[in-house]
Amino acid sequence: MLFLFFTHIICAQTPCINGFAGVYPCNNYDLLSRVPINILANTNGTPEGSDLWGWTDPTTEKEYAIAAMTNSTAFVDVTDPLNPIFLGRLNSSSGNNYWRDVKVYNNHAFIVADNVGNHGMQVFDLTRLRGVSSAQNFTEDAIYKTDDLGSCHNIVINEKTAVAYLVGCSNPRGQRLFGGGPIFVDISDPKNPTKINHYANEGYSHDAQVVTYSGPDIEHVSKEIYIGSNVNKITILDVTDKNNVLKIAEIGYSQIGYTHQGWFTENQRYFILGDETDEQRFGMNTRTLVFDFSDLDNPKLSSTYSGPSAAIDHNGYVKGNHYYMANYRAGLRVLDITNISDATNSMTEVGYFDTYPSNNATAFNGAWGVYPYFASGNIIINDIERGLFVVRKSGTLNLESQDLKKSFSIYPNPTSKNTTIKAANNQSIKSVQLHSLLGQKIIEEYNINSSEYVLNTERLQKGVYFIKVNKQISRKLIIK
């Protein structure tokens, strides 16, 4: 063990009141907790945050943040959003990388990094996080370096076909591989990735989304469609046959800065795009472009949304009728896209949480990435300077927590020898965990399945602990 199993809470459940959650500007989103950079990253260089993704363990249903740093990838158990637990990190295989990206397939994380030499693609088995009792310096389970692969700017995964797309790649000497176009890698056996082919005809892809198409264009239903954000255009490819890639269409738009990243709506009719440098180059407010992809062969610009500040837009994702945008110095912005077909009013901002409180200027600081896909409704944000944030729509956690607290009582508290946990309202105690203030797991009991449980605390040192019941409710327990 190289360091303590450490839970580090700077802020815990700070509600958004009168436009602020503590020091952070907000609207309709509460701060649940924050884990800072100095906990997430190692001390090599001056660490910063970059991309992130999430993983839900299908066996335990625990939720994990996978937070990319300049020099490592951090793993944080965010199942209890008020008490996130730092589990350790996977260090970079080649030093500091100022752009690191991660995606998940079949309980494995696949990690690439840009602007560095001999990194390759790291593969990490996320099931190794189960039962971790002390924070670890992890090592990868596999590393992919076919074609003299050094760095890649991004990785995209189509989970339905078990194919990873590595984009913006170079060899260790900094020379572009295949013009920066996608490299197709079979990850059906995650620990043994194998190359299928590559595609160089459309040049460099900065980012992409790949789907098994089920949208309104009947001609292309069931095909594997690649939407590339290719610096100065969007490129639409049919990549069903990796040995015979077919270009479907491309589209540009006025005042192109840098065609950066985009995401389909869930019905795959519209594609929402962010241009990373248009605010900087043209002096505009945050601009988000909506394209009508109902006919993939003839894509059209449908509408343009202008944000309330000149902050730079970065990565954005769709969940249901909302678009969650990492907006650099303006933090997380949440846009209602219910009326996305409306050419003049396609998006409406319905909330935000600003992780960079000093200003919303046009600069590359603040929120890099956001992950809105946890079933719990909790949202994670990775901020370049301030680390990992867990936020949630205002009021929803309090209501849930109050219902849970009515279901269980814990007494006596403070205690010296034993404390009793008692269920009410026909509830059942299934599991009990006890953690120290530093997050160290002291007691863990499963398969209790009773309405009452006596926790023996006689041998514990005096101090403050946290009890978690059924992996959901956490309360302080004082041993006197």
Order of alpha helices (4+ residues) and beta strands (2+ residues): beta-beta-beta-beta-alpha-beta-beta-beta-beta-beta-beta-beta-beta-beta-beta-beta-beta-beta-beta-beta-beta-beta-beta-beta-alpha-beta-beta-beta-beta-beta-beta-beta-beta-beta-alpha-beta-beta-beta-beta-beta-beta-beta
